[in-house]
Amino acid sequence: MSIEDVEARVQRAQARRERRAWAAAILSPLAAVVGVLALWEIGVRAFGVPAYILPPPSTVAVVMQSKAPLLLAHGWVSTVEIVLGYVLSIAVGVPLALATFLWPAFARSVYPLLVSSQAVPKMAVAPLFIVWFGFGLLPKVLIAFLIAFFPIVISTVVGLAAIEPEKIHLARSMGLGAAATFFKIRLPNALPSIFGGLKVAITLAVVGAVVGEFVGGDAGLGYVLMSANGSMDTALLFAGLIGLTVIGVVFYLLIELAERLALPWRSSARDGGATESM
């Protein structure tokens, strides 16, 4: 057997392992969701639970189909709020993290204020934003930003600091300056931690947008939830929750895809470890 044949076999085996890993990543949660829905449907009908307390999934599906235009329109409003709040959290959080890491005086003066700001309940701050900025888009974006930016700051600072001193010493011994060491050594080493913060932040941005809609919204899925709660339309409540879940999961998967494209070596190692553990 030639070396080319061996390499071809190794590549085919690697491709099969990757396909099995992807199939397991998709089919396992899908099977869990189907099982939960089946138990939910059977349990509700078997025990005669009233629909206003816990509607069966089939009823929720019918409501989602009949209210699809309403859910899509309000879902688009929530999506815009989430995206704007998330982008703002990145635009503010990453520079804050860099300043905190690079300038100790800035860290001593500002970092405690950032930490203490997280102790303030965001539901308590939301009415102030409504008073200051009205009932439009801006207060919801600001609330989403206020909730989402802190994980980005923390993960970026931790990632920049979590590097072996030997790597820095090696870079300096090779003649790299401070800027080159930062961009070629420290920043790539921090990217996994930064992406972890970005994935946490996108889920929190969804929460922030909903909080803003709860307090002073006239549109968005949070507003739909409040309206459905007032009319005891539990099926519509579940439909709105599913819509928010889909938005959050889609954005999370987009960040996951961006991480795989930016860090292919880390994704390959993770998939390889998952395959070996199966």
N, C-alpha and C positions, 0 to 999 in steps of 0.2 A: 504494500500500500504506500503510495507516494505521500509526500508532505502536503501537497495540495488537497488530496482526499481527506487527510486528517483534519486540516484546517476547515474544509467544507463541512465535515461532520460536526466539528466543534461549533461552528456558526449555526448550523441547523439546530443543534441541541440548545444553544443559547436562545435562539428564536422561539423554540417550543417553550422553554422556561418562562420567557417574557410573556408569551401568549397566555400561559396558564396563570401567571401572576395577575395579568390584566383581567382575565375572566373571573378569577377569584375575587378581585377587588370590586368587580361590578355585580357578580351574581350573588355573593354572600349577603351584602346589605339588601339587595332586591328580594332575596328569599326571606330575610327577616321581616321586611316591610309587608310582604304578602301574607306571611304567617300572622303577624299582629293584626292586620286588617281582617283576616278570616276569623280569628278568635273574637275580635271586636264585633263583627257582624253576627256571629253565632250567639255570643254571650248576650248581646242586647235583645235579640229576638227570643232567645230561650227564657230569659228572666223577665221579659216584658217591661223593660226600662222605658219610661216615657221619652218621646223624642225631644221634648224641651229640656230634658236633663242630659241625655246622651243619645244623639241620633246615630243610626247605623251608617257605616261608610257609603252604602248605596244611596241613602238619602242625601248625604253630603255631596256625592258625585252629581246627583240630579240638580242640586242647587248650584253647584259650580258650573254646570252646563247652561242652566237657565239664566244665571247671573253673570255669565262670562263677559259681556261688554262692560258691565259695571266694575267687575273685579279687574279687568285689564286697564280700564281708564284710571282707577284709583291706584292700581299697582304701578302704573307708569309714573304717577306723581311721587309715590314712595321711592321708586327707583332713582328718580332725579335727585331727591333729597339725600338718599344714601350715597350716591356717587359724588355729589358735590361736597358733602360732609367728609367723606373718605379722602378725596383728593386734597381738601384743605388740611386734614389731619396729617397727611404725608408732607405737604408743603411746609407745614409749621413744625411737625414733630421731628423730622430728620435734621433740619438745621439746629433745632434746640438740642438734640442729642449730640451733634457735632460740637456745638459750643460748650456743652457740659463736659464733654470728654477732653477737648483741647485746652480749655481755659479753666483751671482750678478755681480762680476767683469767681468766675461766672457760676460754676457749679455750687460753690458755697453759698452764693447769694440767691440764686434762682431755683436750684433743684429742690430745696425744702418747700418753696412755695408751690412747685408743681406737685409734690407729694401731698401737701395739705389740701390742694384743690380737689384731689380725688376723694377726700373725706366728706365733701359737701354732697348731699343727695341731689342727683340731677333732676329729680322730679320737683324738688324745691326751687331749683334755679330756673326751670322752664317757665313758670309764670312771669318772672322778671324779664325774660327775653321777649315774651309776648307783649308786656307793657312797653318795653323799649323799642321793639322792632315791628310790632303789629302782628297781624294774623297771616302774613304771607309766607313765602318760601324761606326767607332768611332765618327766622328763629329756629325752624326745624333743622336747617343745615348747621347752624351753630351748635345746637344740642348734640347732633350726630358727631360733629367735630369734637366737642368737649368730652364726649365719652370715648371716642376712638383714638385720640392722639396719644394718650399716655402709654398704652402698650407699645406703640411705635418708638417713643422716646426710650423707654426702659430696654427694649430688646436691642435697639441700636447701640446704646451705651454699653450694655453687657457684651454684645458681640464685638465691639471695638476693643474692649478691655480684655476679652478672653482669648489671648494669643500667647503662645509660649515665648518667653524672653529670648530663647535661643534663636528663634526665627528673626527677631529684630536685630540681635547681635550679628547673625550671619549676613543680613541685608546690609548692615553698616560696614561689615568687613569687606563686602564686595563693592563698596563705594557708592551705594545708593543714598541719596539725600532724604530728608524728612518727607518731602512731598512724594517722591517715588516710592519710598517705603510704605507710606500710607495707602497709595492707590494700587500698588502691586502686591503688597503683603497683607496689610492690616484690613483693608476694606474687603478683599475677596474672602478672607478668613471670617469676617463678620456677616457675610451675606446669609448663611443659613439662619442665624439668629434674627436678622432683620426680616427675612421672609416669614419666620414664625410670628413675629409681632404684627406683620401686615395681615396674616391670616386671622389672628385674634381680633385685630382692629376692624376688619370688614364685618364680622358678626356683631361687634358692638355698635358699629354705625347703623345697622338695621335696628337695633334696640333704641338708639338715640332718635332716629327718625320717628319711630312709633311713639316714643315718649312725647315728642313735640306735637304729634298729631293728637294724642290723647288730651293734651292740655289746651291747645288752641287751634286745632285743625278743622278745616272745612272740606278737606279732600285727603286722599291717601288711604291705605289699608287700615291704618290705625283708626281713622275716622269711621271706616266701615265697621270695625270691631265695636267701637263705642255705640254706633247706631244700632247694630244688631243686638248688643247687650241691652239697650234700652227697650227694644221691642221683643226681647226674649226669643230672638230668632237664633237658636243654638246652631242650626245647620249652617247658617251664614257666618256665624262666628268661626266655626271650624274651617269653612271655605277661605275666610280671610287669613286664618292662621296658616293654612296650607300655602296660600299665596306668598306670605312673608317667608315661610320656610324655603320655598322654591327660589325666591330671590336671593336669600342668604346663601343657599347651597350653590347656586350658579356662580355667584361672585367668589365664593370660597374656592370653587374648582378653577375659576379663571386665575386666581392668585397661585393656586397649586400648579397650573400649567405654566405660568410665567416662571415659577421657581424651577420647574423641570427644564425649561429652555435656558434659563440663566445658569443653572447648576446641573448639567447633565451627569457629571461624575457622581454627584450625591444621589440623584434619582436612580442611577444604575446600581449603585451599592445598596440602596435601600430595597430595590426590587429583587436584587440577587439574594439578599438576606431573607426576604420574605419567601422567596422560592425555596431556599434551602430548608426553611423551617416547616414547610408543608410536607 
